[in-house]
Amino acid sequence: MDDLTRLVAEAEAEVATAASTAQLARVEAAYLGGKGALQAQLKTIGSLPKEERPGFGARLNAAKATVLASIEARHGDLAAVEAQERLAAESIDITLPGAPPLLGRIHPLTRTIQQVKSVLIGLGFRIVDGPELEDYAYNFAALNYPEDHPAFDEQMTFYVDDTRLLRTQTTALQGRTLRGARLPLRCATVGRCFRYEAVDATHHHTFHQVDVFMVDEGVAMADLKGALKQFAGAMFGGDVQVRFRPDYFPFVEPGVDYSIYWQGRWLELGGAGLIHPNILESHGIDSERYSGFAFGLGIERIHMIQNGVTDLRWYLANDLRFLRQF
Amino acid sequence: MRLSLEWLEQHAPTGMTADEAATTLTMAGLEVEETEESDLGPVLNIKVTPNRGDCLSVVGLAREMAAAARKPFVDVAAAGTPDGGDAGSLVRVTIEAPDLCPRYAARVVRNVTIGESPEWMQRRLSAAGMRPINSVVDITNYVMLELGQPLHAFDLPLLRGSAIRVRRSKPGEAITTLDGAERPLAEGLLIIADDERPVAVAGVMGGADTEIGPKTTTILLESAHFDRKAVRRSSKALGLQTEASYRFERIVDPAGVVRSLNRACDLIAELGAGVPVEGVVDAYPGAAPVGTVTLRLARVSQILGFDLSADEVQKSLQALGFEVTECEGEALAVQTPSWRPDVVREIDLIEEIGRVVGYGRMPEKLPSGATTQGGDSDLGRQMTLAREVLVGAGLTEVVGHSLVAATPLDDDGGERVAIRTALSSELSGLRRSLLPGLADVLARAVRRGQPQVALFEVARVFHEAPGGHTETLSVGALLHGAPANDAWRSADRPAPPDFYTVAGLAQALCAAFKTGPPAMRCTSDGRFHPGRSAEIVVGDAVIGVAGELNPAVAADLDLRERAVALELSLAGLVAAGRRTMGFVEPSAFPGVTRDLAPRIAADTPYQAVRQAALDAAPATLEGMALTDVYSGPNLPAGTRSLTLSFTFRALDRTLTDDEVEAAMAAIRAALERECGATFVA
């Protein structure tokens, strides 16, 4: 066995037994480094006969390549193991609680209002806003309330003076919107209403309503029924049935209250009907050519149904233990 | 109205059970709120809407019931009384206010014996919620329930001059009503008087002076039609609502006046309570108008959205007592019955048809007109933006009351909008500020032992102003205590909020609305700590206030830590906001950052330092940040050291060291000159 063969064998043995990449690096230096054993063989080339020099050179290069290949292969193995060990050493208790981010949240009524708006906007309705401190005229007179009629008794009102009151219904905005409106029109308004009611689980002096109305040629009660089915389906999910029951609101004729059949029961949602032609005409709209529907419902009621909340008072109580759940 | 099923069945023989009857009435628009048991069997409690006074009677409800069930309606048969007779010579009826009383009829009953009414009548009255009193009173009440016409019995000999005068009350008049209360009468109320004094408040309640009793021998029975507004005015003026006033305020059939009177006399005779004198005194200045409405068949289908046959339309209307007098092709002339003055237009008839046919038959369609563009309102979008900023900052939204008491925290210096005749201080006016509502939530959280809160509200506030009130959207926030977030690493625990927390929220809101950075100016708002509060100025407009709550104002909140609050006008944010779109192109070249640490007198506001630096900096200054404020024993008393970090960058080239050094030198010189800054070499 000549020196080269022996050196390669020794080197491979040391590579095979190297236990770490650091040890392997020392092996590499010992054989392939500038002062390494194989590198040293280069110096012997001068003492060889001229005709053997090319052959020896080729063998030396082959020997170095062999050792280098072994080192690289071994390095791959060792590095993988060492990476594993390093990661293992860095492991932490992943069951400790996460750092709580500082999360804000919107009020459940806001969330419901956003959902209502989003459904209505998708159906082509434009959201409009009106004052909560409203003119008597828009809240009652413009909505076809007969003068000095018991219909007022159903809406005990907070008056500021003879002409200003807190709106008892978001329907008050219809007059403001219809005045000079370009037709066809689909509008909706969401907001706060006030009635002088004793506060209990289903009544509050302050509550929120959405009022939806459209005016176009040939709008019929059947269109209202279809629109309600679509709206209620989007709000509550699933296939809902809509039922009308005659009811009286001065601003619609025919007037109904509507219920939906949802999860095995009928739920009364609100009032609806075709906008009274007296109202359309008072805004200069030809009630022969145009008709319109309107429907309304309580925002609190929607959220109560969706979440099984049984007491309306939670919404304005702002108990953070309640708010955090939504 | 409460009504026993057996009484209803007498006039609308449907053979239905109580549940079936309740459903039928409810689906016809007469909601049965509950059904109770009585010794007469089931009693229905029916909610009658204010437009349907005619249904405050057995015949009215029976007519609806029969129409809905497609069964015949059996009316009450009332024998007429021959004209003439003595009645006219026994009483004198004068209507002095024909505008408020179009008709007044009276009959006289002699040989009256006041006893008990028969048991069947008492039971029906009790089932309807009325207390049996005596035979005559019970009969008048019974006829009112049956036909809807309120009646009243006077002790005739007690009527001075045997006279009935229907007139307006005069100044100073008063009456003791049947309930024993002495009531002064405001001038101009519709009353019944004899020749000397008021004897009844028309349509509301009779007087005690002429009340019938055990000694009564002769009575005058009144059946009249009173103006609904006149009765409502009296009822409200006296604070007295009765079965009679409730009906008159809605509607009583003007054509039923004499019929009801005769029906009562028939019952009196039949039950042996007295002997009616022949003849009716009927003061009838004006004939009840007859309404005729034209109905187009095509319009019925168009409005309801499905097709109905002419026959079906006619039958529906006839079942409710409407008469179709002419049928010319597509158009019907429909005569409205006297008890339905609420039906005046074609659309009213169409509703009646829909009710009788039943909305269950109506298909579900979708509006098929032109497409319309949906979208949120400007206000809606602005509120959403404000909410996003504050939710992003970790605050929880609350929804507070618009109606509040006048408290120091509500007093923002503006004038309050007060509610007229408020029933309680909590409902006495509209809020001027969102802070009292937020403080209220905090106070309750404190009482529950969870006093760490970070709250906000976006809602309307109200101010009275000379030319009318204002109603504007406001953004309010209130923070108290470090959020209790259960973090086990101290680094994850947020610091307790202070002035700079709310100032930061104000800056974030200004950034979101693109107003440019707000300036903080000292405020004299007494709700806040005088040394730790500021009014927030954008451009030259004050748009809000921020700071620590004044301990005196917060005293009743029982706080252990300082509370900080912010209130900004949303309109102010919007008005100051930049509306034009645009963007700044990010540079592809590297930036250079240099720090400067001037020592400056502690009472020099940072804002002055910042302004001096900005004014001196070249256009290549991309940003300036304050990274530290130090004051301590290493510094001369009354001074502090600020660490300012400047970043320079150009859009078109890499800046040279010389350029940056020149800029820093300029800033440094400006700080020395403008703010008396010194620098440690």
Interface residues (C-beta under 8 A of the other chain):
Chain A: L96 P97 A99 P100 L102 L103 G104 R105 I106 H107 L109 T110 Q114 K117 L120 I121 G122 L123 G124 F125 R126 I127 V128 D129 P131 E132 L133 E147 D148 H149 P150 A151 D153 E154 F158 Y159 V160 D161 R164 L166 P184 L185 R186 R192 F194 Y196 H205 T206 M214 D216 E217 G218 V219 A220 M221 A222 D223 K225 G226 A227 K229 Q230 V242 R243 F244 R245 P246 D247 Y248 P250 E253 P254 G255 V256 L274 H276 P277 N278 S291 Y315 L316 A317 N318 D319 L320 L323 R324
Chain B: T26 M27 A28 G29 E31 T49 P50 N51 R52 R228 K229 R232 R233 E249 R250 Q302 I303 L304 G305 F306 R345 I347 D348 I350 E351 G354 R355 Y359 G360 M362 P363 E364 K365 L366 P367 S368 G369 A370 T371 T372 Q373 G374 G375 D376 S377 L379 G380 T384 R387 L390 V391 G392 A393 G394 L395 T396 E397 V398 V399 G400 H401 S402 L403 V417 A418 I419 R420 T421 L423 L427 L430 V441 R444 A445 R448 Q450 V453 A454 L455 F456 R460 F462 H469 E471 P483 N485 D486 A487 W488 R489 D492 P494
